[in-house]
């Protein structure tokens, strides 16, 4: 991933040094377990742990000759010691190391993403509580519908992010499996008890049954959960972009002192941060699609998944990490404009209360279709909706001015806000 979207901590996790460092962890954990079982001299295990280090340049030089990265890696380690080097990679195949190390990276990436997600959730929750009673128009098809509050909108975002957290937590569990079962998964040269001890030492679980590789449905699930999380972030970002439009103007993303919105038009204040989140979500969905393609490998393993995962592993984690931080910045610094929301509520002259009038007529004995047509002609005529209803000969036979006045009550639409907030904000223990 390009530096523009790489935050330091996540970037370090996916550096070449960190990747090979995970390979080394697997190799040394195996030596330690074998030493405990008396299958490797204890002194050799101590020497290896004390002396061998990742040497990227040396590994790359060897790989240029042998054309095999794991062989080059093990050779670069063995070069650093004497006879003890022969105990490295004992009984392993390359995928034992690579797949188990990849699981470590994905697990640790998930931990960083959960921290970022919790920051975003806290920001959204704060806006929800702050604007619990800030009325605004709800829109369907982009058209004014009925009254909601901005806090309720944020509470809906929060509930979706809570589901995403549960999904990511489950995916972290599903990906945290390793294997040391050899070339076709039969433990021909490694005892299953050794595998279990090694992977548990690494903080993983042993894969119940593997081929040469871990089954890729685990990885597909991980990347699918990232895609769902990215989609939830995109939904928030798209909403902010719509609400910031000049014709709406109800919120605005942060705009730093000295920031410029357009190279040509000094008046512009564009929602570039939210647009950026929208665009990056497309990448994460693409990575998930590639992960699904990796599930069907030939027989006990081919190499078609390898090149894909070298890209989508770091890129999906880095992009998702960046998205979470960027969107949290937006939500924390969001400019909410209650006065504009109130003005927009009034743009249709009260026509947003049309459903209440329709139901009142039906309750007075008017056939629904007939009542609908009466209310519709008054609502779509423009002007003051309540006055038009009072002047309408059909409506006025059933609803007097005092009756009509009771139907234009904003609080009627907001009377269940608290139960909705309780559902969304207070019942999310499972997201933790």
ABEGO torsion letter per residue (X at the ends): XBAAABBAAAAAAABAAAAAAAAAAAAAAAAAAAAAAGABBAAAAAAAAAABBBBAAAAAAAAAAAGBAAAAAAAAAAAABBAAAAABGBGBBAAAAAAAAAAAAAAAAAAAAAAAAAAAAAAAAAAAAAAAABBBBBBBGGBBBBBBBAAAAAAAAAAAAAAAAAAAAAAAAAABBBBAAEAAGAGAABBAAAAAAAAAAAGBBBBABBBABBBAAAAAAAAAAAAAAAAAAAAAAAAAAAAABAAAGABBBBBBBGBBABAABAABBBBAAAAAAAAAAAAAAAAAAAAAAAABBBEAEBAAAAAAAAAAAAAAAAAAAAAAAAAAAAAAABBBBAAAAAAAAAAAGGAAAAAAAAAAAAAAGBBAAAAAAAAAAAAAAEEBAAAAAAABAAAAAABBAAAAAAABBAAAAAAAAAAAAAAAAABAAAAX
